[in-house]
Structures are given as structure tokens and as C-alpha cells.
Amino acid sequence: MRWVLPDHIQDALPSNAHQLETLRRRLLDAFRLRGYQLVMPPMLEYLDSLTTGAGQDLKLRTFKLVDQLSGRTMGVRADMTPQVTRIDAHLLNRQGVSRLCYCGSVLHTVPSSLTATREPIQVGAEVYGHAGVEADIEILRLLAEVLRLAEVPASRIDISHVGLFHALVARTGLVSEREVELFDLIQAKDVPELRRMLADVPEPVRGALLALPGLYGGAEVLDEAAARLPQDAEIAGPLGELRALARALADLPVSFDLSDLRGYHYHSGIVFAAYGADSPAALALGGRYDRVSEAFGRARPATGFSLDLRELVWRLPQLAPMTGAILAPLEGDAALAEEVGALRARGEIVMNALPGHEGTWNEAGCDRQLVKRGDRWAIVPLQGE
């Protein structure tokens, strides 16, 4: 069956494609009005560039092939963020703040969930060149606005800080592989396994790591964290940034979950996930990733977010049927051409009546037609054609 698509790959039929394109334009316009400039990275890159600084997870999700021109291994992008980071670091080469946005298809070797597509349309925004929490605040506000514009407003934005974990794990003496295992256990809130793994870790580090899974809730959880975690600069710094976010974003549905960590080899500071009503999976993910651009030879602070346009559209109600098109004769006088041009300039859809049409014009989307009345062309309902 040649017409059958691979699992988790879908066509976008007219109604769905119209929703996707309408939302894409709306979001990119919102980015532009806030100073974010659009970039369009290529679908293919050499693998070592495409997965730079992104960790093992992205490498496993990336389709690989051999370039017939160079013989080098290439990859089909699974995430556009490393590409945008490369553009900022080397092609734009700006010294100050750079705001970039993007929208395009990415391809995954396996879906992220049972219902997910393997070809998300990734939309995102990034701020480069500012290490302060002000950039994180801007990005989180932009994320909330994007979800509002998409008519899927955030019901909860969970915020955490990878710096807390890094500060604590550095005191455990664990080897790198065990650090990754510990990271996964904390993220999964698997306290029994955490107790087993941390049995030989001395206090107060052991108690602090065991406390992370239980530190979630409103801004008050940050005071609890300050009381239960070691009181030194490496802990106070991340907690101070989280407190700054709590104050600046008090009007948004933010919450704090200090074990909601991700991107062990990728993120370097604040991380966050946005959820919508009745959304068990995150609609958008983001955070700070200051170290990634180092792999491109130019260290730049960076923070941003991305989401899947398809996922947003799937959560929207079906659009009302589009306004029907107007059927126009294939040939006519100069007045007909002028009238058709004027209608299209006003946003009306006008189709020419091609000869030999076997179906109905209603099936083609027409509900009106242009007919000549005297010396002028008039729009009348299209009946039963």
C-alpha cells in the first residue's frame, strides 16, 4: 500500500493545514513585535554540529545518513535550538543581546509519547548575550503570551533550577555515570531508590538531595528550600534567581518543583515546563543553556523555549468552515478581470471555472458565483452545482 505513511507521521489536510499556518503567522508576528528576528536553519547538517552540546537524548532522536558529496555523517535535525545557537555564535557574531526566533519541521527517530508525531513543527524563541535573570523573566512572559495567543493558555508553569542539583552533586563524590543516574531518580521522584543510592553519602548533602523531590508548590516552597538545603553561596544564588522569578511573575500561574529537572548535559540554570488545562504532558519546555555555545567556540549566555505547533493545534477546536469561494467564468471582458482583482484584493477567494469539471463546484469550495447583470458583474449564490 504505497499511500500508507510511516507510524507517527501524518499529512495535514486543508482544514488542519490552515490552522497550522494561521497560528504560525500569529506567533511569528508576536515574536517580531517584541524584537525577535526570524532565522531559518537548514534541515540537514553535519552530525557533529547538529548535536553539539545537546546530550545523548538528542543524538538518539536524530536520523543519520551519509553525505554523498563529502562522505561525512549528516543528521536530519531533531531540535532547532543548537542550530540557532550556532547561527548566533558564528554567523551573526553580535557582541550584545540577540533575540532570535524560528519555526520549522524537525524529525524524530521515535515519538516522544504514544500519541506524539515524529515530525513536530518546532516554534521557539531565544535570547543570547544576557546572563541575568531579566532575560529568563522576558522569555517566561513571552511563553505565557504565546500560549494565550494560541488559545491554549498555561494553567501551570513549573520552574526549577539545575544549578541546585549541580551544587549538591559536586559534594557527593559520585562518578559522572552515577551523577546521571541520580539526576534521573530525582526527576522521577523515586525516593526509595534515592535512599538506596545515597546510603553512603554523608550529611547534610544526603538529606538535601532527598529533600528535592518534596520541594514543590508555590513561592513559599523557596523558603522551605532555604531552610532544608545547605546555606552557602552555591545554593543561595539559584534560590535567589527563583525568588526573583516568583516576584516578577506573580501574575502568572507559576509554581516551583525543585526536582523537575531535565537536560543534564544541556541546561545550566533555570528550567521550566508549561502545562495547559487537561494537559498531562508539557506544552512547552525551556530554560537557560549558557554552556552550549562554548562548543561552537564562542561562549554566550542563552535562554529560551520551544513548543510543537502541531500539539497546540490538536488542542484547538476545529475551525468553522472557511468562507466559501466565488466561482468566476474562465473568460470574460475587462470588467470581469477588474472585478476579480478587486475581490481578491479584499481577501475573497475567487476560482476560475475550468472546463470539463466533473465534480460539483460546491465540492471545490464555491458557494457563490459571478454572473453578468447588464453591464456589470454581480455576486449571486451558487445553487446546486
matplotlib code that plots the C-alpha trace (Angstrom):
import matplotlib.pyplot as plt

x = [0.0, 2.0, -0.2, 0.3, 2.6, 5.1, 3.9, 3.6, 3.8, 0.7, -0.5, -2.0, -5.3, -6.7, -8.5, -5.7, -3.0, -5.0, -5.0, -1.3, -0.4, -2.7, -1.2, 2.3, 1.8, 0.2, 3.1, 5.8, 4.2, 4.1, 7.8, 8.6, 6.7, 8.9, 12.2, 12.8, 14.3, 13.4, 16.1, 15.7, 18.4, 18.8, 17.0, 20.4, 23.7, 26.8, 26.1, 28.8, 27.4, 23.8, 24.1, 26.8, 26.3, 22.8, 23.5, 22.8, 19.0, 19.1, 21.7, 19.3, 16.4, 18.4, 18.1, 21.6, 22.8, 26.0, 26.6, 27.3, 29.4, 31.8, 31.4, 30.7, 27.8, 24.9, 21.8, 18.2, 17.6, 15.6, 15.9, 16.5, 17.9, 21.5, 21.3, 20.1, 22.9, 25.4, 23.9, 24.2, 27.7, 29.3, 27.1, 25.6, 28.7, 27.0, 28.6, 25.4, 21.9, 20.5, 16.8, 16.1, 13.0, 12.3, 9.6, 10.1, 9.7, 12.0, 12.2, 12.5, 13.6, 11.0, 7.9, 8.2, 4.9, 2.3, 0.3, 3.1, 4.1, 7.6, 7.6, 6.8, 6.7, 9.0, 8.4, 10.8, 12.4, 15.9, 17.7, 21.5, 24.1, 22.4, 23.2, 20.9, 17.5, 15.9, 16.2, 14.6, 11.7, 11.3, 11.3, 8.7, 6.4, 6.8, 5.9, 2.8, 1.8, 2.4, 0.1, -2.5, -2.4, -2.7, -5.9, -4.3, -3.4, -1.0, -2.7, 0.7, 4.3, 6.7, 10.1, 13.2, 17.0, 19.6, 22.2, 20.8, 21.4, 24.9, 25.9, 24.8, 26.0, 29.5, 29.8, 28.8, 32.0, 29.9, 31.4, 29.8, 27.7, 26.3, 25.5, 23.3, 21.5, 21.0, 19.7, 17.1, 16.0, 15.4, 13.5, 11.3, 10.8, 11.9, 12.6, 13.2, 15.8, 17.3, 17.7, 19.5, 21.8, 22.7, 23.2, 27.0, 26.7, 27.4, 25.0, 23.9, 24.3, 22.3, 19.4, 19.4, 19.2, 16.5, 14.6, 14.5, 11.6, 9.3, 10.1, 7.3, 4.4, 4.0, 6.7, 6.6, 8.5, 11.6, 11.7, 11.4, 14.2, 16.4, 15.8, 16.5, 19.3, 22.9, 23.2, 26.1, 26.6, 26.2, 22.7, 21.7, 22.5, 20.0, 17.4, 17.8, 17.1, 14.0, 12.8, 13.3, 11.1, 8.4, 8.3, 8.4, 5.9, 3.4, 0.5, 1.3, 0.4, 4.0, 4.9, 8.2, 9.3, 12.9, 13.1, 11.6, 15.0, 15.9, 18.8, 21.6, 24.3, 22.4, 20.7, 22.8, 20.3, 16.6, 14.4, 10.7, 7.7, 4.3, 1.1, -2.4, -5.7, -6.2, -2.7, -0.7, 2.3, 4.1, 3.1, 6.4, 9.8, 12.7, 15.4, 18.9, 21.7, 24.8, 27.4, 26.1, 27.7, 31.1, 31.2, 30.9, 34.0, 32.2, 30.6, 27.3, 24.7, 21.4, 17.8, 14.7, 11.8, 10.3, 7.0, 5.3, 2.8, 1.0, 0.4, -1.1, -3.4, -4.5, -5.9, -7.9, -11.5, -11.9, -12.1, -15.5, -15.7, -13.8, -15.8, -16.7, -15.0, -16.5, -16.7, -15.8, -16.1, -12.8, -13.2, -14.9, -14.4, -12.1, -14.7, -14.7, -10.9, -11.1, -13.9, -11.9, -8.8, -10.8, -12.4, -9.0, -7.5, -10.3, -9.4, -12.1, -11.2, -12.1, -11.7, -11.9, -14.4, -12.1, -13.8, -14.6, -15.1, -16.6, -17.4, -19.6, -18.3, -19.7, -17.3, -14.5, -15.4, -17.5, -20.8, -21.2, -20.6, -20.0, -22.7, -23.1, -26.1, -26.5, -23.1, -21.8, -20.7, -22.7, -22.1, -25.0, -25.5, -24.3, -27.2, -26.7, -23.6]
y = [0.0, 2.9, 5.5, 4.4, 6.7, 5.6, 5.3, 8.7, 10.6, 12.5, 14.6, 18.0, 18.2, 21.6, 22.5, 21.4, 23.0, 26.3, 26.2, 25.4, 28.2, 30.7, 30.0, 30.0, 33.5, 34.8, 33.6, 34.8, 38.2, 38.3, 37.5, 40.2, 42.9, 42.1, 42.3, 38.6, 38.1, 35.1, 32.6, 29.5, 26.9, 24.0, 20.7, 18.8, 19.5, 17.5, 15.4, 16.8, 20.3, 19.3, 17.6, 19.7, 20.3, 18.7, 15.4, 11.7, 12.0, 14.3, 12.0, 9.0, 11.0, 12.1, 10.4, 9.9, 9.5, 9.7, 12.8, 11.6, 14.7, 14.7, 11.1, 12.6, 11.7, 14.1, 14.3, 15.4, 18.0, 16.8, 20.1, 23.6, 25.2, 24.0, 25.3, 28.7, 28.8, 28.1, 31.0, 33.4, 32.3, 32.4, 33.9, 36.9, 37.3, 40.1, 41.4, 42.4, 40.9, 39.0, 37.9, 35.1, 33.0, 30.1, 27.8, 24.6, 20.9, 18.6, 14.8, 12.3, 8.7, 7.7, 9.6, 11.3, 9.6, 7.1, 9.9, 12.2, 12.9, 12.1, 15.3, 18.2, 21.7, 23.4, 27.0, 28.8, 32.0, 32.5, 35.4, 35.4, 37.6, 38.3, 36.3, 38.0, 36.7, 39.6, 37.5, 34.5, 36.7, 38.0, 34.5, 33.2, 36.1, 35.6, 31.9, 32.7, 35.2, 32.7, 30.1, 32.8, 33.8, 30.1, 29.9, 27.2, 29.4, 28.0, 26.6, 26.0, 26.8, 24.7, 26.3, 24.7, 25.4, 22.8, 24.8, 23.4, 19.9, 20.6, 22.4, 19.4, 16.6, 18.1, 17.3, 13.6, 12.4, 10.3, 9.5, 11.0, 8.0, 7.8, 11.5, 10.9, 8.1, 10.3, 13.1, 10.7, 9.4, 12.9, 13.9, 10.7, 11.5, 7.9, 8.4, 4.7, 4.3, 7.6, 6.4, 3.3, 5.2, 7.9, 5.5, 6.2, 10.0, 12.0, 14.6, 17.3, 16.5, 13.3, 15.0, 17.9, 15.6, 13.5, 16.7, 17.9, 15.6, 17.0, 20.7, 21.7, 24.2, 28.0, 30.6, 29.5, 26.3, 28.5, 29.5, 25.8, 25.0, 27.7, 26.0, 22.4, 22.9, 23.9, 27.6, 28.8, 30.9, 28.0, 27.3, 30.8, 32.0, 29.7, 30.2, 34.0, 33.7, 31.6, 34.2, 37.0, 35.0, 34.5, 38.3, 39.3, 36.7, 36.8, 37.4, 34.2, 30.7, 29.8, 27.1, 25.6, 22.0, 21.6, 18.1, 18.9, 18.8, 18.0, 18.4, 17.3, 18.0, 20.9, 23.2, 25.3, 27.3, 27.9, 25.3, 25.3, 23.5, 24.9, 22.9, 23.6, 22.6, 18.8, 18.5, 15.7, 16.4, 19.8, 22.0, 23.9, 23.4, 25.8, 27.2, 28.5, 26.8, 29.1, 26.3, 25.1, 27.9, 27.1, 24.0, 26.4, 28.3, 31.4, 31.3, 33.2, 33.2, 31.9, 31.2, 30.3, 27.9, 25.8, 24.0, 21.9, 23.8, 20.6, 19.8, 23.2, 22.9, 19.4, 21.0, 23.7, 23.2, 22.7, 25.9, 26.9, 26.2, 28.8, 31.4, 29.8, 30.8, 32.7, 31.0, 33.2, 32.4, 31.4, 34.0, 37.4, 41.1, 43.6, 44.4, 40.8, 40.8, 44.1, 42.7, 39.5, 41.5, 43.8, 40.8, 39.1, 42.4, 42.4, 38.9, 37.0, 33.6, 33.6, 30.4, 30.3, 27.8, 25.3, 23.4, 19.7, 19.9, 16.5, 17.2, 19.9, 23.4, 23.2, 20.3, 22.5, 25.1, 27.6, 28.9, 32.0, 32.9, 35.9, 36.5, 39.4, 41.5, 44.1, 45.9, 44.8, 41.7, 40.6, 38.0, 35.6, 32.4, 29.2, 26.7, 23.0, 22.9]
z = [0.0, -1.3, 0.2, 3.8, 5.8, 8.4, 12.0, 13.8, 10.5, 9.3, 6.4, 7.2, 5.2, 4.2, 7.4, 9.7, 7.4, 7.5, 11.3, 11.5, 9.1, 10.8, 14.2, 12.8, 11.4, 14.6, 16.7, 14.4, 14.3, 18.1, 18.2, 15.6, 17.5, 20.5, 18.6, 17.9, 14.4, 12.4, 11.3, 9.1, 9.7, 7.2, 7.6, 7.2, 8.9, 9.7, 12.8, 15.0, 14.6, 14.8, 18.2, 19.7, 23.5, 23.4, 25.2, 24.4, 24.2, 21.1, 19.5, 19.8, 18.4, 15.3, 11.9, 10.4, 6.8, 4.8, 2.7, -0.9, -1.6, 1.4, 2.9, 6.3, 8.6, 8.4, 10.5, 10.0, 12.7, 15.7, 17.5, 16.0, 19.2, 18.6, 15.1, 16.2, 18.8, 16.0, 14.0, 16.9, 17.8, 14.3, 11.6, 13.4, 15.7, 17.7, 20.9, 22.7, 23.2, 20.3, 20.1, 17.6, 16.8, 14.4, 13.1, 11.1, 11.0, 12.9, 12.7, 15.5, 15.2, 17.8, 19.1, 22.5, 23.6, 22.3, 20.7, 19.6, 16.0, 14.8, 12.7, 15.2, 13.9, 16.3, 17.3, 19.6, 20.8, 22.3, 24.0, 23.7, 25.3, 28.7, 31.7, 34.2, 35.4, 33.4, 30.2, 31.9, 33.0, 29.5, 28.0, 30.5, 29.9, 26.1, 26.6, 28.5, 25.8, 23.0, 24.7, 25.2, 21.5, 20.7, 22.7, 25.0, 28.0, 30.6, 33.6, 35.3, 34.6, 36.7, 37.3, 38.7, 38.7, 37.5, 39.5, 42.8, 41.6, 40.3, 43.5, 45.6, 43.4, 43.3, 47.0, 46.7, 45.0, 42.5, 39.1, 36.1, 35.2, 38.7, 38.6, 35.5, 37.3, 40.4, 38.1, 36.6, 40.0, 41.4, 38.3, 38.7, 42.4, 43.1, 46.8, 47.7, 45.0, 46.0, 49.6, 48.4, 46.1, 48.6, 51.5, 51.7, 51.0, 54.2, 55.6, 55.0, 51.3, 51.5, 53.3, 50.8, 47.8, 49.4, 50.1, 46.4, 45.3, 48.1, 47.4, 45.1, 45.3, 45.4, 46.1, 49.8, 48.8, 48.2, 51.9, 52.8, 50.4, 52.0, 55.4, 54.3, 51.9, 52.8, 53.4, 51.2, 48.1, 45.6, 46.9, 47.7, 44.2, 42.4, 45.1, 44.7, 41.0, 41.7, 44.2, 41.6, 39.2, 41.8, 42.4, 38.8, 37.6, 40.4, 37.9, 36.0, 37.2, 38.2, 40.6, 41.7, 41.6, 42.5, 41.2, 37.8, 36.1, 32.5, 30.2, 32.5, 29.8, 28.3, 30.8, 33.2, 35.2, 35.3, 33.6, 33.1, 31.7, 30.8, 31.0, 29.7, 31.2, 30.8, 29.5, 31.3, 29.1, 28.9, 26.0, 26.1, 27.6, 28.1, 30.3, 30.4, 28.5, 28.9, 28.1, 24.7, 22.6, 24.1, 21.9, 18.9, 20.2, 21.5, 24.9, 25.0, 27.8, 26.4, 27.5, 25.6, 25.0, 22.2, 21.6, 18.9, 16.7, 15.9, 19.5, 20.1, 17.0, 18.1, 21.3, 19.5, 18.4, 14.7, 12.8, 11.4, 7.7, 5.7, 3.8, 0.5, -2.7, -5.6, -8.9, -11.9, -15.6, -17.2, -19.9, -19.9, -20.5, -18.9, -16.3, -15.2, -14.7, -12.8, -10.5, -9.8, -9.0, -6.6, -4.9, -4.3, -3.0, -0.4, 0.7, -1.2, -2.7, -6.4, -8.6, -12.3, -13.7, -15.6, -18.5, -18.1, -14.4, -13.3, -9.7, -8.2, -7.7, -4.1, -3.5, -4.7, -2.0, -4.0, -2.6, -4.8, -8.4, -10.6, -13.2, -15.6, -15.0, -17.6, -17.9, -14.5, -12.7, -9.6, -6.9, -6.5, -4.5, -6.2, -6.3, -6.6, -8.7]

ax = plt.figure().add_subplot(projection="3d")
ax.plot(x, y, z, "-o")
ax.set_aspect("equal")
plt.show()
